[in-house]
Amino acid sequence: ITFVAVLCLLALSDHGARVAASFVSSTGRTHVPPRTLRRKCPPSAIDSSHHPPHGRLPEASSTLPRSPSSLASVPAAMTTAASGLLRSPPASVVFKAMIVGLVLLVVTNRSRVFYPGSAADAAYDEPLPPGDIGGCPWLGSVTMFGGMNKYLSKRASRMRGERIWKMFGFGKPLAIISGSDHIRKLLNREFEEDGGVSQVTDFGSGDLVDIFFGSESMTFETSNAKKHHLLQRLVGQALTPESVARGMPSLQRCAEGSVSEMLASKTVVMEDVLKRFTVNIAWRQIIGLNLKGDDDISAFRSAVAAWMKGVANYFLFLIPWPMWLIRTNPSFKAKAYLNRKIEERIDELEAKGPDGSTMSAMVFATDKEDGSATLSRQQVIDNTFLLILAGSETSSNTLVNAMLLIGMHPDCWDKLVSEQEEVAAKHGVELTKDVIDKDCPYLNGVVKETMRLLPISFGGVRELDETLVLEGYQIPKGYWGTYSAFLTHEQDSKTYLEDGSHMDIRTGFKPERWLDEETRPTTEFIPFGAGHRFCLGHTLAMAEMKTFIAIMARRLRNFDLITNTDKLKWKEGVIITPKDGVVVAAHGKED
């Protein structure tokens, strides 16, 4: 505000400078020393005898109101400013009036101008949540992009235990919400007829959702609860525990291939290995493609990587880019390639009948409540993309982090190997869903502990369609209710330590906490979300991750963590991961 006021003073004429200084001083917003006026005004314009001691403004300004907390001074100040302007040269009157008006607007409406939509709803008596509305005007905090979960943790620590607080980010006022009960209250308001919350789907250009996600998936059905739940039931038939169990041989083949890849090189970047692992599952098990040759497989992997890069690009969705520019983006071209592959596969299934792929189950799914209800072609396509996103990006990133954590804790690796030796001796080499779910408790703990410490970045978002009162605070219409899995995990009373060591990757990684009811995290553990949109693919995701680690523990003697954990740097994504992708050197049992 001071900066804007100084610019205005420089823009005004000599007499206008005095008028503006009097106006600003009278509203109690700033103070301009007389020597500043002397530099800007000719000697004849200022009578030094009129200056009181201690550097106060001329006596002419002392007659103006001086209440900084009251807008009563504004009319008088405007009268003084107007009379001064009228004595100025006519050619500059309009310009000067605009400058003074701008100063007045900024001084009296700072929050409304710079942080639109952040004001309280006057129809409600409840206060806004605590917290500061600030940051870059019209955008909000930009420092959070360097590490979103850590940023939220630092800000939450200043809230003294509050589970609901406010800030400004992504160009919107945000209510940050943690705690599973609070989050469920928010999410369960979705689809309410009298107004509640809705999934945020309006990003930048209105066509971006269609281009990068597809508007016919479960995620982007925001207005019709009946249709959303129908989609859940139909898509869910492809993701039942029984369906995932039938796909276990395919998951094991993919894991075997990825571990062989680790052993084939002196060192490997696990991010590359694991993204190939999850993408292989996407084309083999989710879509059911029969890719032939390295060129076809490489083309598919490259397309998925390019599409994912666009999906994870926050700035792509924050700015309304023109469509002609979007169509030149590599992510757009990659999505078109993948779309063609999926359509070809649907044609094949319709011609030949069902097989064991996940997409096949969607193509031929019928609703048990309404036998005539099926998924449209576009719904199959868009939900297939959704499963690729959920099954590839989140699972691969979690596995990358698991490799880091296991490598940092050698005793964890020893326990994994010991458990898998016992399981293999009991059940043989074939992994089944029953085996990894019932006979691998430590493996289960490793995966869950990784997700506890390093869950999805920032959190999910719902837009408030109507003002919501939650735990005594109002969250006004138009705010984004942002729920944080990281803060919820951090604040879990079962694991909480005041020094924060329970969330430190060096001191807080304890898979054994999941083996005992006394230490096991509570319902505050929410890596897959909550409410109407609890992750439908969580069973497949857990099976993918546990299968890879189990096969690795069976085939490797050990691995060396090459990544420098003393100077660890992170990069943002759907889930934060080390910048170098976690470099390891794997050693087979026969070495």
VMD Tcl script that draws the C-alpha trace (Angstrom):
set ca {
  {0.00 0.00 0.00}
  {2.88 2.37 0.85}
  {4.46 1.56 -2.52}
  {1.25 2.45 -4.38}
  {0.91 5.67 -2.39}
  {4.48 6.74 -3.27}
  {3.83 6.11 -6.96}
  {0.73 8.27 -6.72}
  {2.66 11.12 -5.11}
  {5.28 11.01 -7.84}
  {2.57 11.10 -10.49}
  {0.78 14.14 -9.10}
  {1.79 17.75 -9.68}
  {3.38 19.91 -6.97}
  {0.13 21.04 -5.45}
  {-1.36 17.59 -5.98}
  {1.48 16.08 -3.95}
  {0.48 18.21 -0.97}
  {-3.17 17.26 -1.45}
  {-2.38 13.53 -1.63}
  {-0.07 13.73 1.38}
  {-2.80 15.45 3.37}
  {-5.33 12.86 2.25}
  {-3.14 9.87 3.16}
  {-2.14 11.41 6.48}
  {-5.74 12.23 7.37}
  {-6.81 8.63 6.88}
  {-4.04 7.49 9.21}
  {-2.44 5.20 6.64}
  {1.06 6.67 6.25}
  {3.24 9.70 7.04}
  {5.14 11.89 4.59}
  {7.88 14.09 6.19}
  {7.86 17.77 5.26}
  {11.32 17.49 3.71}
  {9.79 15.14 1.15}
  {7.29 17.83 0.24}
  {10.06 20.41 0.01}
  {11.85 18.28 -2.57}
  {8.66 17.90 -4.62}
  {7.25 21.44 -4.24}
  {8.76 24.84 -5.03}
  {9.64 27.02 -2.03}
  {6.66 29.27 -2.67}
  {4.27 26.35 -2.29}
  {5.28 25.66 1.32}
  {5.56 28.21 4.06}
  {8.14 26.76 6.46}
  {6.71 28.84 9.28}
  {3.61 26.70 9.17}
  {5.52 23.49 9.95}
  {5.15 22.46 13.59}
  {8.12 20.78 15.29}
  {8.97 17.08 15.13}
  {8.50 16.85 11.36}
  {4.70 16.90 11.31}
  {2.75 17.93 8.22}
  {1.67 21.53 7.58}
  {-1.07 23.05 9.72}
  {-3.42 22.83 6.75}
  {-3.51 19.08 7.16}
  {-3.90 19.15 10.94}
  {-7.51 20.26 10.57}
  {-8.39 16.98 8.85}
  {-9.78 13.98 10.77}
  {-7.08 11.59 12.08}
  {-8.90 8.42 13.08}
  {-7.07 5.49 11.44}
  {-9.69 2.99 12.50}
  {-12.69 4.86 11.21}
  {-13.87 5.52 7.70}
  {-15.38 8.80 8.95}
  {-12.17 10.49 7.80}
  {-12.67 9.41 4.21}
  {-15.37 11.92 3.12}
  {-13.42 14.85 4.60}
  {-10.22 13.67 3.00}
  {-11.91 13.28 -0.35}
  {-13.32 16.82 -0.05}
  {-9.84 18.20 0.60}
  {-8.39 16.16 -2.25}
  {-11.14 17.24 -4.63}
  {-10.73 20.95 -3.80}
  {-7.01 20.65 -4.42}
  {-7.54 18.93 -7.72}
  {-9.98 21.54 -8.90}
  {-7.29 24.21 -8.39}
  {-4.88 22.16 -10.55}
  {-4.53 22.49 -14.31}
  {-7.77 21.10 -15.90}
  {-5.91 18.73 -18.23}
  {-4.63 16.64 -15.31}
  {-7.72 16.69 -13.08}
  {-9.18 13.42 -14.33}
  {-5.87 11.59 -14.13}
  {-5.21 12.86 -10.61}
  {-8.73 11.96 -9.51}
  {-8.19 8.43 -10.78}
  {-4.91 8.14 -8.86}
  {-6.47 9.36 -5.61}
  {-9.43 7.04 -6.15}
  {-7.08 4.12 -6.64}
  {-5.25 4.92 -3.40}
  {-8.57 5.16 -1.57}
  {-9.74 1.84 -3.03}
  {-6.56 0.04 -2.05}
  {-6.42 1.54 1.46}
  {-10.00 0.73 2.36}
  {-10.45 -2.59 0.51}
  {-7.07 -4.31 0.73}
  {-8.39 -7.86 1.24}
  {-11.21 -7.55 -1.27}
  {-8.89 -6.13 -3.94}
  {-5.87 -8.39 -3.51}
  {-7.55 -11.56 -2.12}
  {-11.05 -11.71 -3.64}
  {-13.66 -13.93 -2.04}
  {-11.90 -14.16 1.31}
  {-14.39 -12.07 3.31}
  {-16.80 -13.59 5.82}
  {-20.42 -14.32 4.93}
  {-22.34 -11.54 6.68}
  {-25.42 -13.77 7.01}
  {-23.58 -15.97 9.55}
  {-22.58 -15.08 13.11}
  {-19.79 -17.66 13.28}
  {-16.26 -16.33 12.73}
  {-13.92 -17.29 9.95}
  {-11.29 -19.90 10.85}
  {-8.03 -18.52 12.24}
  {-5.11 -17.90 9.93}
  {-3.69 -15.20 7.67}
  {-4.97 -14.22 4.26}
  {-1.92 -12.94 2.42}
  {0.84 -13.73 -0.01}
  {1.20 -12.62 -3.60}
  {-1.83 -10.48 -4.57}
  {-4.48 -12.41 -6.50}
  {-2.45 -15.63 -6.31}
  {-1.59 -16.16 -2.64}
  {1.27 -18.19 -1.28}
  {3.85 -19.21 -3.85}
  {6.43 -20.56 -1.40}
  {4.32 -23.69 -0.84}
  {5.30 -25.04 -4.27}
  {8.73 -25.86 -2.84}
  {7.25 -28.52 -0.53}
  {3.52 -28.45 0.02}
  {3.16 -30.85 2.94}
  {6.03 -29.27 4.89}
  {4.57 -25.86 4.17}
  {1.19 -26.90 5.57}
  {2.86 -28.46 8.61}
  {4.74 -25.25 9.44}
  {1.64 -23.12 9.09}
  {-0.46 -25.58 11.08}
  {2.09 -25.48 13.92}
  {1.23 -21.80 14.40}
  {-2.47 -22.60 14.76}
  {-2.05 -24.15 18.24}
  {-3.88 -27.36 17.53}
  {-6.62 -25.94 15.32}
  {-7.80 -28.46 12.71}
  {-9.44 -25.81 10.51}
  {-7.62 -22.66 9.40}
  {-7.49 -20.36 6.40}
  {-4.99 -19.08 3.87}
  {-4.91 -17.84 0.27}
  {-3.45 -20.00 -2.50}
  {-4.02 -21.01 -6.12}
  {-5.86 -17.69 -6.51}
  {-8.57 -18.78 -4.04}
  {-9.33 -18.47 -0.32}
  {-8.67 -21.88 1.22}
  {-9.93 -23.53 4.39}
  {-7.30 -26.13 5.33}
  {-8.97 -29.05 7.10}
  {-7.40 -31.97 8.94}
  {-8.74 -34.73 11.14}
  {-10.73 -37.62 9.67}
  {-14.01 -36.58 11.36}
  {-13.80 -33.04 10.00}
  {-12.81 -34.27 6.56}
  {-15.71 -36.71 6.39}
  {-18.14 -33.97 7.43}
  {-16.85 -31.88 4.54}
  {-16.87 -34.66 1.96}
  {-20.26 -36.05 2.98}
  {-21.83 -32.71 2.04}
  {-21.26 -33.51 -1.61}
  {-24.40 -34.10 -3.70}
  {-26.68 -32.53 -1.07}
  {-29.76 -30.97 -2.65}
  {-29.78 -27.89 -0.41}
  {-26.23 -27.01 -1.39}
  {-23.01 -28.37 -0.05}
  {-19.64 -28.95 -1.66}
  {-18.59 -30.06 -5.11}
  {-15.55 -31.50 -6.83}
  {-13.39 -28.77 -8.37}
  {-13.39 -29.31 -12.11}
  {-13.11 -25.76 -13.49}
  {-9.37 -25.43 -14.14}
  {-7.96 -22.68 -16.34}
  {-9.42 -23.27 -19.81}
  {-12.83 -24.90 -19.60}
  {-11.76 -27.70 -21.95}
  {-8.75 -28.85 -19.90}
  {-10.75 -31.45 -17.96}
  {-11.96 -33.08 -21.17}
  {-8.50 -32.95 -22.69}
  {-6.45 -34.36 -19.84}
  {-8.92 -36.40 -17.79}
  {-12.19 -36.88 -19.64}
  {-15.46 -35.58 -18.22}
  {-17.25 -38.95 -18.10}
  {-15.20 -40.54 -15.31}
  {-16.41 -40.99 -11.74}
  {-14.18 -38.14 -10.60}
  {-15.88 -35.52 -12.75}
  {-19.49 -36.47 -12.11}
  {-20.26 -33.61 -9.73}
  {-23.98 -32.89 -9.93}
  {-25.86 -36.19 -9.91}
  {-25.38 -38.46 -6.91}
  {-27.36 -41.29 -8.46}
  {-25.23 -41.28 -11.61}
  {-22.01 -41.07 -9.59}
  {-22.91 -44.08 -7.47}
  {-23.99 -46.02 -10.57}
  {-20.56 -45.34 -12.11}
  {-18.93 -46.48 -8.88}
  {-20.82 -49.76 -8.93}
  {-20.08 -50.46 -12.59}
  {-16.40 -49.51 -12.49}
  {-16.08 -51.15 -9.11}
  {-16.87 -54.54 -10.62}
  {-13.46 -54.40 -12.28}
  {-11.72 -53.61 -8.99}
  {-13.26 -56.03 -6.51}
  {-10.89 -58.15 -4.40}
  {-11.92 -61.12 -6.56}
  {-11.04 -59.27 -9.78}
  {-7.68 -58.16 -8.39}
  {-6.98 -61.73 -7.21}
  {-7.50 -63.00 -10.76}
  {-4.92 -60.49 -11.99}
  {-2.20 -61.47 -9.50}
  {-0.24 -63.66 -11.98}
  {0.06 -60.63 -14.29}
  {1.22 -58.42 -11.40}
  {3.83 -61.00 -10.42}
  {5.18 -61.23 -14.00}
  {5.54 -57.45 -14.12}
  {7.34 -57.43 -10.76}
  {9.69 -60.23 -11.84}
  {10.62 -58.28 -14.96}
  {11.32 -55.10 -12.99}
  {13.56 -56.88 -10.45}
  {15.47 -58.47 -13.34}
  {15.93 -54.95 -14.71}
  {17.42 -53.88 -11.37}
  {19.92 -56.75 -11.50}
  {20.92 -56.10 -15.11}
  {22.69 -52.82 -14.34}
  {25.35 -51.80 -11.87}
  {23.11 -49.00 -10.59}
  {19.53 -48.06 -11.44}
  {17.24 -45.11 -10.81}
  {14.27 -46.65 -9.04}
  {11.87 -43.99 -10.26}
  {12.51 -45.13 -13.84}
  {12.22 -48.83 -12.94}
  {9.00 -48.38 -10.96}
  {7.27 -46.13 -13.47}
  {7.94 -48.82 -16.09}
  {6.61 -51.41 -13.64}
  {3.29 -49.62 -13.06}
  {2.93 -48.67 -16.74}
  {3.49 -52.32 -17.68}
  {0.61 -53.19 -15.36}
  {-1.46 -50.50 -17.08}
  {-1.08 -51.92 -20.59}
  {-1.04 -55.59 -19.62}
  {-3.62 -55.81 -16.82}
  {-5.71 -52.64 -16.80}
  {-6.14 -52.21 -20.58}
  {-5.13 -55.71 -21.66}
  {-3.07 -54.62 -24.68}
  {-0.89 -57.06 -26.57}
  {2.07 -54.82 -27.31}
  {4.67 -56.51 -29.47}
  {8.31 -55.51 -29.44}
  {10.32 -52.94 -27.55}
  {9.28 -50.10 -29.86}
  {5.56 -50.51 -29.11}
  {6.18 -50.81 -25.38}
  {8.50 -47.80 -25.38}
  {5.97 -45.70 -27.31}
  {3.24 -46.56 -24.81}
  {5.47 -45.78 -21.81}
  {6.55 -42.45 -23.32}
  {2.93 -41.48 -23.98}
  {1.88 -42.25 -20.39}
  {4.87 -40.28 -19.05}
  {4.05 -37.24 -21.22}
  {0.38 -37.33 -20.26}
  {1.24 -37.65 -16.55}
  {3.57 -34.69 -16.80}
  {0.71 -32.55 -18.04}
  {-1.67 -33.82 -15.35}
  {0.85 -32.97 -12.61}
  {1.58 -29.47 -13.98}
  {-0.21 -27.07 -11.59}
  {0.44 -24.01 -13.73}
  {-1.12 -25.64 -16.77}
  {-4.44 -25.69 -14.93}
  {-4.13 -22.35 -13.12}
  {-3.76 -20.25 -16.27}
  {-6.45 -20.07 -19.00}
  {-4.18 -20.99 -21.92}
  {-5.59 -20.59 -25.45}
  {-6.69 -23.86 -27.03}
  {-4.34 -23.56 -30.00}
  {-1.41 -23.49 -27.56}
  {-2.72 -26.43 -25.52}
  {-2.96 -28.54 -28.67}
  {0.77 -28.11 -29.22}
  {1.54 -29.45 -25.73}
  {3.19 -32.92 -25.73}
  {0.68 -34.01 -23.06}
  {-2.21 -33.33 -25.44}
  {-0.63 -35.43 -28.20}
  {0.18 -38.24 -25.75}
  {-3.41 -38.33 -24.51}
  {-4.66 -38.62 -28.10}
  {-2.33 -41.59 -28.72}
  {-3.49 -43.37 -25.55}
  {-7.11 -42.69 -26.43}
  {-6.66 -44.44 -29.79}
  {-5.10 -47.47 -28.10}
  {-7.99 -47.76 -25.66}
  {-10.59 -47.43 -28.42}
  {-8.87 -50.14 -30.47}
  {-8.94 -52.39 -27.42}
  {-12.66 -51.78 -26.86}
  {-13.32 -52.72 -30.49}
  {-11.38 -55.94 -29.96}
  {-13.30 -56.83 -26.78}
  {-16.65 -56.18 -28.44}
  {-15.64 -58.44 -31.32}
  {-14.06 -61.27 -29.32}
  {-15.75 -61.14 -25.93}
  {-14.42 -60.63 -22.38}
  {-11.00 -61.57 -21.06}
  {-9.28 -61.11 -17.71}
  {-8.31 -57.46 -18.06}
  {-9.66 -54.70 -15.85}
  {-11.06 -52.79 -18.82}
  {-12.87 -55.90 -20.05}
  {-14.76 -56.04 -16.76}
  {-15.89 -52.44 -17.32}
  {-16.93 -53.02 -20.93}
  {-19.19 -55.93 -19.96}
  {-20.30 -54.71 -16.53}
  {-24.04 -54.58 -15.76}
  {-25.55 -53.07 -12.65}
  {-27.03 -55.53 -10.16}
  {-29.67 -53.00 -9.11}
  {-30.60 -52.16 -12.70}
  {-29.72 -54.94 -15.11}
  {-30.04 -52.67 -18.12}
  {-27.47 -50.14 -16.91}
  {-24.01 -50.37 -18.49}
  {-21.08 -48.05 -19.06}
  {-21.03 -46.03 -22.27}
  {-17.99 -46.22 -24.51}
  {-16.79 -42.79 -23.35}
  {-17.29 -43.73 -19.69}
  {-15.10 -46.81 -20.20}
  {-12.40 -44.68 -21.84}
  {-12.41 -41.93 -19.22}
  {-12.47 -44.32 -16.26}
  {-9.62 -46.30 -17.80}
  {-7.54 -43.11 -17.82}
  {-8.52 -42.56 -14.20}
  {-7.29 -46.05 -13.26}
  {-4.02 -45.54 -15.15}
  {-3.46 -42.29 -13.26}
  {-4.30 -43.77 -9.86}
  {-2.54 -47.06 -10.47}
  {0.59 -45.69 -12.11}
  {1.55 -42.31 -10.70}
  {0.59 -42.76 -7.06}
  {1.73 -46.38 -6.78}
  {5.08 -45.79 -8.48}
  {5.83 -42.70 -6.35}
  {4.94 -44.56 -3.16}
  {7.23 -47.43 -4.18}
  {10.07 -44.98 -4.92}
  {9.69 -43.61 -1.40}
  {9.49 -47.14 0.03}
  {12.85 -47.95 -1.60}
  {14.36 -44.86 0.00}
  {13.00 -45.71 3.45}
  {13.95 -49.40 3.29}
  {17.45 -48.42 2.15}
  {17.79 -46.00 5.06}
  {16.74 -48.72 7.54}
  {18.70 -51.95 6.85}
  {16.92 -53.79 9.68}
  {13.67 -53.29 7.75}
  {15.15 -55.07 4.74}
  {16.27 -58.01 6.89}
  {12.75 -58.41 8.29}
  {11.20 -58.30 4.82}
  {13.54 -61.00 3.53}
  {12.92 -63.21 6.56}
  {9.15 -62.91 6.19}
  {9.23 -63.75 2.47}
  {11.46 -66.78 3.05}
  {8.87 -68.15 5.47}
  {5.98 -67.40 3.09}
  {7.73 -69.01 0.11}
  {8.52 -72.10 2.17}
  {4.89 -72.37 3.21}
  {3.05 -71.44 0.00}
  {5.57 -71.83 -2.80}
  {6.78 -69.26 -5.30}
  {3.38 -68.15 -6.58}
  {2.00 -65.05 -4.91}
  {-1.74 -64.82 -4.38}
  {-3.83 -62.02 -2.95}
  {-4.66 -64.16 0.10}
  {-0.96 -64.73 0.74}
  {0.11 -61.08 0.60}
  {-2.93 -59.97 2.63}
  {-2.91 -62.62 5.37}
  {0.64 -63.94 5.65}
  {2.76 -60.81 5.09}
  {2.00 -58.45 8.01}
  {5.43 -56.80 8.01}
  {5.24 -56.18 4.26}
  {1.83 -54.59 4.80}
  {3.35 -52.42 7.53}
  {6.16 -51.20 5.25}
  {3.72 -50.06 2.57}
  {1.34 -48.39 5.03}
  {4.14 -46.69 6.94}
  {5.47 -45.24 3.68}
  {2.02 -43.84 2.89}
  {1.68 -42.47 6.43}
  {4.89 -40.46 6.19}
  {4.65 -39.44 2.52}
  {1.01 -39.28 1.39}
  {-0.47 -37.28 -1.47}
  {0.88 -33.72 -1.64}
  {-1.24 -30.85 -0.32}
  {-4.59 -32.65 -0.38}
  {-7.97 -32.95 -2.04}
  {-10.17 -29.96 -2.78}
  {-13.91 -29.27 -2.66}
  {-15.55 -25.98 -3.58}
  {-18.12 -24.63 -1.14}
  {-21.41 -24.17 -3.02}
  {-22.99 -22.76 0.12}
  {-21.51 -21.43 3.33}
  {-20.69 -24.30 5.69}
  {-20.39 -24.13 9.47}
  {-17.83 -26.64 10.68}
  {-16.70 -26.94 14.29}
  {-17.90 -23.41 15.12}
  {-16.28 -21.72 12.12}
  {-17.91 -20.52 8.94}
  {-16.36 -21.49 5.61}
  {-17.99 -19.06 3.17}
  {-19.45 -19.94 -0.21}
  {-16.74 -19.86 -2.86}
  {-13.94 -20.99 -0.55}
  {-12.05 -24.17 -1.36}
  {-12.21 -26.72 1.44}
  {-8.80 -28.41 1.23}
  {-8.34 -31.58 3.25}
  {-4.82 -32.71 4.09}
  {-3.88 -36.36 4.59}
  {-0.40 -35.32 5.76}
  {-1.68 -33.06 8.55}
  {-4.21 -35.70 9.57}
  {-1.46 -38.32 9.83}
  {0.79 -35.87 11.66}
  {-1.87 -35.07 14.26}
  {-2.96 -38.67 14.93}
  {-2.94 -39.07 18.72}
  {-1.76 -42.68 18.40}
  {1.53 -41.68 16.78}
  {1.96 -38.00 17.71}
  {5.21 -36.83 19.29}
  {5.65 -33.19 20.25}
  {9.09 -32.90 18.65}
  {7.70 -34.04 15.28}
  {10.01 -37.05 15.08}
  {7.06 -39.34 14.30}
  {6.91 -37.75 10.83}
  {10.64 -37.72 10.19}
  {11.84 -40.24 7.60}
  {14.89 -41.06 9.73}
  {13.29 -41.43 13.13}
  {9.62 -41.95 12.36}
  {9.71 -44.90 9.94}
  {8.52 -47.83 12.08}
  {6.66 -50.52 10.09}
  {6.31 -52.60 13.26}
  {3.84 -50.05 14.65}
  {1.28 -51.66 12.33}
  {1.69 -55.08 13.95}
  {0.22 -54.14 17.34}
  {-3.23 -52.75 18.10}
  {-1.70 -50.53 20.79}
  {0.58 -48.70 18.35}
  {-1.34 -49.03 15.07}
  {-2.55 -45.69 13.63}
  {-6.26 -45.03 14.02}
  {-8.90 -44.00 11.50}
  {-6.77 -40.85 11.07}
  {-4.83 -42.87 8.49}
  {-6.46 -41.73 5.22}
  {-4.04 -42.20 2.27}
  {-6.91 -43.19 -0.05}
  {-9.27 -40.36 0.89}
  {-12.73 -40.59 2.42}
  {-16.40 -39.96 1.74}
  {-18.16 -40.51 -1.58}
  {-14.84 -40.52 -3.45}
  {-12.81 -42.97 -1.39}
  {-10.29 -44.42 -3.86}
  {-12.02 -47.23 -5.72}
  {-8.70 -48.64 -6.91}
  {-7.09 -48.99 -3.48}
  {-7.20 -52.81 -3.60}
  {-5.32 -52.89 -6.91}
  {-2.83 -50.26 -5.73}
  {-1.99 -52.17 -2.54}
  {-1.63 -55.42 -4.50}
  {0.79 -53.78 -6.98}
  {3.01 -52.31 -4.28}
  {3.11 -55.37 -2.04}
  {3.77 -57.70 -4.98}
  {6.80 -55.70 -6.13}
  {8.40 -55.51 -2.68}
  {7.70 -59.21 -2.01}
  {9.37 -60.31 -5.27}
  {12.31 -58.00 -4.62}
  {12.80 -59.44 -1.11}
  {12.74 -62.96 -2.56}
  {15.26 -62.36 -5.35}
  {17.73 -59.84 -3.90}
  {20.32 -60.53 -1.25}
  {20.32 -56.80 -0.52}
  {20.73 -53.44 -2.23}
  {22.95 -50.43 -1.59}
  {21.30 -47.03 -1.39}
  {23.45 -44.71 -3.50}
  {21.26 -41.64 -3.01}
  {22.86 -39.16 -0.60}
  {20.36 -38.99 2.24}
  {22.37 -36.31 4.07}
  {21.67 -33.84 1.25}
  {18.30 -35.10 0.16}
  {16.34 -32.86 -2.20}
  {12.71 -33.42 -3.11}
  {10.53 -32.71 -6.11}
  {6.81 -32.08 -6.11}
  {4.33 -34.31 -7.86}
  {1.11 -36.09 -6.98}
  {3.30 -37.54 -4.21}
  {6.63 -35.93 -3.31}
  {9.72 -38.01 -4.20}
  {13.52 -37.54 -4.03}
  {14.87 -35.44 -6.87}
  {17.39 -38.06 -8.03}
  {14.71 -40.75 -8.25}
  {16.47 -42.93 -5.60}
  {19.60 -44.57 -7.02}
  {20.43 -48.12 -5.85}
  {22.81 -50.96 -6.63}
  {21.01 -54.33 -6.40}
  {22.72 -57.61 -5.50}
  {21.15 -60.95 -6.39}
  {21.19 -63.88 -3.98}
  {23.46 -65.83 -6.31}
  {26.11 -63.03 -6.34}
}
mol new
graphics top color blue
foreach p $ca { graphics top sphere $p radius 0.5 }
foreach p [lrange $ca 0 end-1] q [lrange $ca 1 end] { graphics top cylinder $p $q radius 0.2 }
display resetview
